[in-house]
Amino acid sequence: MPPHWRLRFHPGLLVIPALLLIGLVFAWPLVRLMWRSFSEAEQPLANFQRILTTPLYLGALGRTFGYAALATLGSLVLGYPLAYRMRISRPAVRTAIILLVVIPFFVALLVRTFGWMIILGRTGPISRLSEVLTGQPTTLLYTPLAVQIGMVAILLPFMVLPLYSVMASIDLRLLRAARVLGASPAAAFLTVFLPLTLPGILAGIVLVFMLGIGFFVTPDLLGSNRGQVFATLIVKAQSTFSGSSGFVEAMAIVLLIVTIITLMISSRVAPLQQVWGGNLGEQGATRRRQAEVEHLPGRQSVTGPRIVRSLADVALWPAIRALDKLPNRLVALPAWLLAGLAIVLLDTPILVAIAISFGEDIFLSFPPTELTLRWYQEFAQTRSWIDALVTSVGVGLLTAVFTVIVGGMAAIGLVRAEYPGKDVLISLLVGPMIIPQVITGIAIYYVFFPLGLVGSVPGLVLAHSLVALPIVTITMAANLRNFDVRLERTARVLGASPLQAFRHVTLPIISPGIVVAAFFAFLTSFDELVFSLFLVGVRLRTLPIRLWEDLHFKLSPMLAVVSVIEIVLVLVAVGVAGIVTRSRRTVD
């Protein structure tokens, strides 16, 4: 094969389509947004001065950080015991817990928030229980506590999954060895297991906090108008002050700067590749494993600075001695209770939404007193809901096809080639997941509007692909890394061209992973709300947009029906993914 042919078709070049998508739909709109924030105002810094000197916006920024910090703390307190129980449980129990965590992870944000609106509302179970016990109903809806409960419940999977990923790699024989050497269960956990999970703890904290900064759907629906976060103010300002001399753009840039500063500080605590699974190539994986060994918390505790040993002497060992005096079951009880509470927070809103969809009462009381199918019949006879469902399905399918092609090419370019700057490239690919979507949505709107893409299906597909692309790329790259390249080399030795070897050998083996990635892309697009808020225009409506609009005007059983439809789609997708995965293991 001529050398110039190999250079022309270097696997690294397959990343170019993904880079073009990121550049044209993500990076360039952000640059344009920043330019508009300065150029549209009479004075370049006038809008920023107004934002940073107005109590309304400063208070919203403070609440944004406060809510994100409390949600991160709550997710850690509940998520760590749950991930630990997943790790030490029997395979059947572990599988059940994983399903209880993963299914809510893929259920739409609006569906889970709708469930919490019912639970915390005037006719919900908490209000009814309060009325039975005290004689007075208690409504938690539209309070800061409701916002915190909703944020913790929705962000919890983003803490549990990184924790479990790290815990699953820890050999439990280390705990048994510590017990054999005389350590108590508490001492073995606190001195052996807990330090080894610090990378997962840090990754979960960074991920949850970064996502919490850009949250606005849950605070907007569960909180009051006086307790708005900064992202909510941006969305409302976009509809109120559109075209007002760059003020909305300046608000978005302020949140962007805050996010970047937070991200830079977080990167000093936990490597960002650890948060989103970077280093997808073989050499990158080796570097990552070496870095993990060099920075193991257990190793640092032995050779660490004197202050660490002093803190251990002051706090850790007295705590271990105090715990050793208690019965083991009593020591483990809080962890069991916290893990159970985490499951309740994750899955209760989904069950409530399902139950409400079959209730006769139009006021959404829970539990329903009479069962009926009238709301499903009404949904099937309502043209606007059916049109929104068809639009969401169509956009989701187009997004899945597009991102599987582009993301698959990027995955091959990341796994099959080594070149400088790969970590930076991966960071660019996952950038749309880290930067608050409110910022990106506004930036895309100002670029798409002159092109006539606002209110069009192609515009939605491009925007949704921005969010689905990282998920598809990482999923398919993981499949390619597990593929035995010797099979492809054997086909090449037998006379097949590189394209024929990939088509007839590699593609059939990794096809289950492609199907799973396509389902993930479809679900991501089907449930996407934030970009759609800015890009649907006047006539085009997706299912999340219809649900969002109705949630702001009235709560009706029709919303529960829509929630059940989305839940069923998620269950079908998870089931198909599981079947495909099991069939692949059977073939292997």
ZAMARGU-4260 file (C-alpha; in steps of 0.2 Angstrom, whole numbers, plus 5000, padded with zeros to 4 digits):
<rodrens>
0) 5000/5000/5000 | 5008/5017/4995 | 5013/5028/5010 | 5003/5043/5003 | 4987/5032/5003
5) 4990/5027/5021 | 4993/5045/5026 | 4977/5051/5017 | 4966/5039/5026 | 4974/5040/5043
10) 4961/5035/5056 | 4963/5052/5065 | 4955/5061/5050 | 4939/5053/5054 | 4937/5065/5069
15) 4935/5079/5057 | 4916/5078/5054 | 4913/5078/5073 | 4925/5093/5075 | 4915/5102/5061
20) 4899/5099/5070 | 4907/5105/5087 | 4915/5120/5078 | 4900/5126/5068 | 4886/5122/5081
25) 4895/5125/5097 | 4911/5135/5097 | 4907/5148/5083 | 4890/5152/5091 | 4898/5155/5108
30) 4911/5167/5100 | 4897/5176/5091 | 4887/5177/5108 | 4902/5184/5116 | 4905/5197/5102
35) 4886/5202/5103 | 4887/5205/5122 | 4900/5218/5119 | 4896/5226/5102 | 4877/5228/5104
40) 4878/5239/5120 | 4881/5258/5119 | 4897/5254/5130 | 4906/5238/5129 | 4905/5234/5148
45) 4888/5243/5152 | 4878/5227/5152 | 4890/5218/5163 | 4891/5232/5175 | 4872/5232/5176
50) 4871/5213/5180 | 4885/5214/5193 | 4877/5229/5202 | 4859/5223/5202 | 4853/5214/5218
55) 4841/5203/5207 | 4855/5196/5197 | 4868/5195/5211 | 4855/5186/5222 | 4851/5174/5208
60) 4870/5170/5206 | 4872/5167/5224 | 4856/5155/5224 | 4863/5146/5209 | 4879/5142/5218
65) 4870/5138/5234 | 4858/5126/5226 | 4872/5117/5216 | 4882/5115/5232 | 4868/5108/5243
70) 4863/5097/5229 | 4881/5090/5227 | 4882/5087/5246 | 4865/5079/5246 | 4869/5068/5231
75) 4886/5063/5239 | 4877/5058/5256 | 4864/5048/5248 | 4874/5041/5233 | 4889/5034/5241
80) 4880/5022/5252 | 4869/5017/5237 | 4885/5014/5226 | 4893/5004/5240 | 4878/4993/5242
85) 4878/4990/5223 | 4896/4985/5225 | 4895/4972/5239 | 4878/4965/5235 | 4874/4948/5227
90) 4873/4949/5208 | 4854/4948/5207 | 4852/4961/5220 | 4865/4972/5211 | 4857/4970/5195
95) 4840/4976/5202 | 4848/4991/5211 | 4857/4996/5195 | 4840/4996/5185 | 4832/5006/5199
100) 4846/5019/5196 | 4848/5018/5177 | 4830/5019/5172 | 4827/5036/5181 | 4843/5042/5173
105) 4835/5040/5156 | 4818/5046/5160 | 4815/5064/5155 | 4819/5078/5167 | 4801/5085/5165
110) 4793/5068/5169 | 4802/5067/5186 | 4800/5085/5190 | 4781/5083/5186 | 4781/5068/5198
115) 4788/5079/5212 | 4776/5093/5208 | 4762/5080/5212 | 4771/5073/5228 | 4775/5090/5235
120) 4759/5099/5230 | 4743/5103/5239 | 4734/5086/5235 | 4750/5076/5236 | 4754/5062/5249
125) 4765/5073/5260 | 4751/5086/5262 | 4738/5072/5265 | 4749/5064/5278 | 4752/5081/5287
130) 4734/5084/5287 | 4731/5067/5295 | 4744/5069/5308 | 4742/5088/5312 | 4725/5093/5305
135) 4734/5105/5293 | 4740/5101/5275 | 4758/5106/5272 | 4762/5111/5254 | 4781/5111/5251
140) 4779/5115/5232 | 4787/5132/5227 | 4799/5132/5242 | 4818/5131/5242 | 4816/5114/5250
145) 4806/5108/5236 | 4820/5114/5224 | 4833/5105/5234 | 4823/5089/5235 | 4820/5089/5216
150) 4838/5093/5211 | 4846/5080/5222 | 4834/5067/5215 | 4838/5071/5197 | 4857/5074/5199
155) 4859/5058/5210 | 4863/5046/5196 | 4877/5057/5191 | 4885/5054/5208 | 4881/5036/5209
160) 4887/5030/5192 | 4905/5037/5194 | 4906/5031/5212 | 4901/5013/5207 | 4913/5014/5192
165) 4927/5016/5204 | 4921/5004/5217 | 4918/4990/5204 | 4937/4991/5201 | 4942/4989/5219
170) 4946/4971/5224 | 4936/4967/5240 | 4949/4955/5245 | 4958/4970/5252 | 4945/4972/5265
175) 4946/4954/5270 | 4965/4955/5271 | 4963/4970/5283 | 4950/4960/5293 | 4963/4945/5294
180) 4976/4957/5300 | 4965/4963/5315 | 4955/4978/5308 | 4937/4980/5313 | 4924/4982/5299
185) 4924/5001/5302 | 4943/5002/5302 | 4944/4992/5286 | 4931/5003/5277 | 4938/5019/5283
190) 4957/5016/5280 | 4956/5004/5265 | 4940/5006/5255 | 4936/5024/5257 | 4953/5031/5252
195) 4952/5020/5236 | 4936/5028/5231 | 4941/5046/5232 | 4944/5047/5213 | 4925/5043/5211
200) 4920/5055/5225 | 4929/5069/5217 | 4923/5065/5199 | 4905/5064/5205 | 4907/5080/5215
205) 4914/5090/5200 | 4901/5082/5188 | 4885/5086/5199 | 4891/5103/5204 | 4894/5108/5186
210) 4877/5102/5181 | 4869/5110/5195 | 4876/5127/5190 | 4866/5126/5174 | 4850/5119/5181
215) 4834/5129/5178 | 4820/5117/5174 | 4818/5110/5191 | 4821/5126/5201 | 4809/5135/5189
220) 4795/5122/5191 | 4797/5118/5210 | 4803/5135/5216 | 4795/5152/5218 | 4797/5167/5208
225) 4807/5175/5222 | 4819/5161/5222 | 4825/5160/5204 | 4842/5154/5199 | 4852/5164/5186
230) 4849/5152/5171 | 4830/5155/5174 | 4832/5173/5173 | 4842/5171/5157 | 4827/5161/5149
235) 4814/5174/5154 | 4825/5188/5149 | 4827/5180/5132 | 4808/5180/5129 | 4806/5198/5137
240) 4821/5208/5131 | 4824/5199/5115 | 4835/5211/5104 | 4839/5223/5119 | 4856/5229/5115
245) 4865/5213/5120 | 4859/5212/5138 | 4853/5194/5137 | 4870/5189/5128 | 4879/5197/5143
250) 4869/5187/5155 | 4874/5171/5146 | 4892/5176/5145 | 4892/5180/5164 | 4886/5162/5167
255) 4898/5155/5155 | 4913/5164/5163 | 4907/5158/5180 | 4906/5140/5173 | 4923/5141/5166
260) 4931/5147/5182 | 4922/5133/5191 | 4928/5121/5179 | 4946/5127/5180 | 4946/5126/5199
265) 4938/5109/5198 | 4951/5102/5187 | 4964/5106/5200 | 4954/5094/5212 | 4949/5080/5199
270) 4956/5077/5182 | 4943/5081/5169 | 4946/5066/5159 | 4942/5056/5175 | 4925/5065/5175
275) 4919/5060/5158 | 4930/5046/5153 | 4944/5053/5142 | 4960/5045/5136 | 4950/5034/5124
280) 4966/5027/5115 | 4977/5013/5121 | 4991/5024/5126 | 4979/5036/5134 | 4972/5021/5144
285) 4989/5016/5150 | 4993/5034/5155 | 4977/5035/5165 | 4980/5019/5174 | 4998/5025/5178
290) 4991/5041/5185 | 4978/5032/5195 | 4991/5022/5203 | 5002/5036/5207 | 4988/5046/5214
295) 4979/5033/5224 | 4973/5040/5240 | 4979/5025/5250 | 4996/5027/5244 | 4996/5046/5247
300) 4990/5043/5265 | 5006/5033/5268 | 5019/5045/5261 | 5008/5061/5262 | 5012/5076/5272
305) 5013/5077/5291 | 4996/5087/5292 | 4987/5072/5284 | 4993/5060/5297 | 4989/5073/5311
310) 4971/5074/5305 | 4970/5055/5305 | 4976/5055/5323 | 4964/5069/5328 | 4948/5063/5319
315) 4950/5046/5310 | 4956/5035/5324 | 4945/5042/5337 | 4930/5039/5326 | 4935/5021/5322
320) 4937/5017/5341 | 4920/5025/5344 | 4912/5014/5330 | 4921/4999/5336 | 4911/5000/5352
325) 4894/4999/5343 | 4886/4983/5336 | 4891/4980/5317 | 4872/4981/5312 | 4870/4997/5321
330) 4885/5005/5312 | 4878/4999/5295 | 4860/5004/5298 | 4863/5023/5293 | 4870/5017/5276
335) 4856/5006/5273 | 4843/5019/5277 | 4852/5032/5266 | 4853/5020/5251 | 4835/5016/5253
340) 4830/5035/5254 | 4841/5037/5238 | 4830/5023/5229 | 4814/5032/5235 | 4820/5049/5228
345) 4825/5041/5212 | 4809/5031/5208 | 4795/5038/5218 | 4791/5052/5205 | 4790/5040/5191
350) 4778/5028/5200 | 4767/5043/5205 | 4766/5049/5187 | 4761/5032/5181 | 4747/5031/5195
355) 4741/5048/5191 | 4738/5044/5173 | 4725/5031/5178 | 4716/5042/5190 | 4699/5049/5188
360) 4702/5065/5198 | 4706/5080/5187 | 4714/5088/5202 | 4728/5075/5202 | 4726/5069/5220
365) 4737/5055/5225 | 4733/5041/5228 | 4719/5040/5215 | 4703/5034/5221 | 4696/5028/5205
370) 4704/5021/5190 | 4701/5025/5172 | 4708/5025/5154 | 4699/5041/5149 | 4715/5052/5149
375) 4724/5040/5137 | 4709/5041/5125 | 4709/5060/5126 | 4727/5060/5122 | 4724/5049/5107
380) 4711/5060/5101 | 4720/5077/5103 | 4729/5082/5087 | 4741/5094/5095 | 4748/5080/5107
385) 4750/5067/5093 | 4758/5080/5081 | 4771/5084/5095 | 4774/5065/5098 | 4777/5062/5080
390) 4789/5077/5078 | 4799/5071/5093 | 4800/5053/5086 | 4805/5060/5069 | 4818/5072/5076
395) 4825/5058/5088 | 4827/5045/5074 | 4836/5058/5062 | 4847/5063/5077 | 4851/5045/5081
400) 4856/5041/5063 | 4866/5057/5061 | 4876/5055/5077 | 4879/5037/5075 | 4888/5041/5058
405) 4897/5056/5065 | 4901/5049/5082 | 4906/5032/5075 | 4919/5040/5064 | 4925/5050/5078
410) 4926/5035/5089 | 4937/5026/5076 | 4948/5041/5075 | 4950/5042/5094 | 4953/5023/5097
415) 4963/5018/5082 | 4975/5032/5081 | 4987/5041/5093 | 4992/5059/5090 | 4996/5075/5100
420) 4981/5084/5108 | 4969/5070/5109 | 4964/5074/5127 | 4960/5092/5121 | 4950/5085/5107
425) 4940/5074/5119 | 4937/5089/5130 | 4929/5098/5115 | 4918/5084/5111 | 4911/5083/5129
430) 4910/5102/5130 | 4892/5104/5126 | 4888/5092/5141 | 4898/5103/5153 | 4893/5121/5147
435) 4875/5125/5153 | 4863/5122/5139 | 4855/5138/5142 | 4870/5147/5136 | 4873/5136/5121
440) 4854/5137/5116 | 4854/5156/5116 | 4871/5156/5106 | 4864/5143/5093 | 4848/5154/5091
445) 4857/5169/5086 | 4867/5159/5073 | 4852/5149/5066 | 4840/5163/5065 | 4847/5172/5050
450) 4850/5155/5042 | 4831/5151/5043 | 4835/5135/5054 | 4824/5141/5069 | 4808/5132/5069
455) 4814/5119/5057 | 4818/5100/5059 | 4836/5101/5053 | 4839/5115/5065 | 4833/5104/5080
460) 4843/5089/5073 | 4859/5099/5073 | 4856/5106/5090 | 4851/5089/5098 | 4866/5081/5090
465) 4877/5092/5099 | 4871/5084/5116 | 4870/5066/5109 | 4887/5066/5100 | 4897/5064/5116
470) 4886/5050/5122 | 4887/5041/5106 | 4906/5043/5104 | 4910/5037/5121 | 4899/5022/5119
475) 4905/5017/5103 | 4923/5020/5108 | 4921/5009/5123 | 4915/4995/5111 | 4930/4997/5099
480) 4942/4997/5113 | 4935/4980/5118 | 4936/4973/5100 | 4951/4961/5097 | 4960/4970/5082
485) 4969/4953/5078 | 4953/4948/5069 | 4953/4962/5058 | 4972/4959/5055 | 4968/4941/5050
490) 4956/4947/5037 | 4969/4959/5030 | 4982/4944/5029 | 4969/4934/5020 | 4968/4947/5006
495) 4954/4959/5012 | 4956/4978/5010 | 4955/4989/5026 | 4937/4994/5021 | 4932/4976/5018
500) 4939/4970/5034 | 4930/4983/5044 | 4914/4980/5035 | 4913/4961/5036 | 4923/4958/5052
505) 4923/4973/5064 | 4906/4980/5060 | 4895/4964/5063 | 4904/4962/5080 | 4902/4980/5086
510) 4884/4981/5079 | 4876/4978/5096 | 4886/4993/5103 | 4880/5004/5088 | 4862/4999/5092
515) 4864/5004/5110 | 4872/5020/5105 | 4858/5024/5093 | 4845/5021/5107 | 4855/5033/5119
520) 4855/5046/5105 | 4836/5044/5102 | 4832/5046/5120 | 4843/5061/5122 | 4835/5069/5108
525) 4817/5064/5112 | 4819/5071/5130 | 4828/5087/5125 | 4820/5103/5131 | 4833/5117/5133
530) 4839/5119/5115 | 4821/5116/5109 | 4815/5131/5119 | 4825/5142/5109 | 4824/5134/5092
535) 4806/5127/5089 | 4799/5144/5083 | 4780/5147/5083 | 4773/5132/5075 | 4785/5118/5078
540) 4781/5108/5094 | 4790/5093/5102 | 4783/5083/5116 | 4794/5090/5129 | 4789/5108/5123
545) 4771/5104/5125 | 4774/5096/5142 | 4784/5112/5147 | 4770/5124/5141 | 4756/5114/5150
550) 4766/5113/5166 | 4767/5132/5167 | 4748/5134/5165 | 4739/5120/5173 | 4742/5102/5180
555) 4731/5089/5172 | 4731/5070/5170 | 4736/5073/5152 | 4753/5077/5158 | 4754/5061/5167
560) 4749/5051/5151 | 4763/5060/5142 | 4775/5055/5156 | 4770/5037/5155 | 4773/5037/5136
565) 4790/5043/5139 | 4793/5030/5153 | 4787/5016/5141 | 4799/5022/5128 | 4814/5022/5140
570) 4809/5005/5147 | 4808/4998/5129 | 4825/5006/5125 | 4833/4999/5140 | 4826/4982/5137
575) 4832/4981/5119 | 4849/4987/5125 | 4850/4973/5138 | 4844/4960/5125 | 4857/4966/5112
580) 4871/4966/5125 | 4867/4949/5131 | 4866/4942/5113 | 4883/4950/5110 | 4890/4941/5126
585) 4882/4924/5120 | 4891/4926/5103 | 4907/4931/5111
</rodrens>
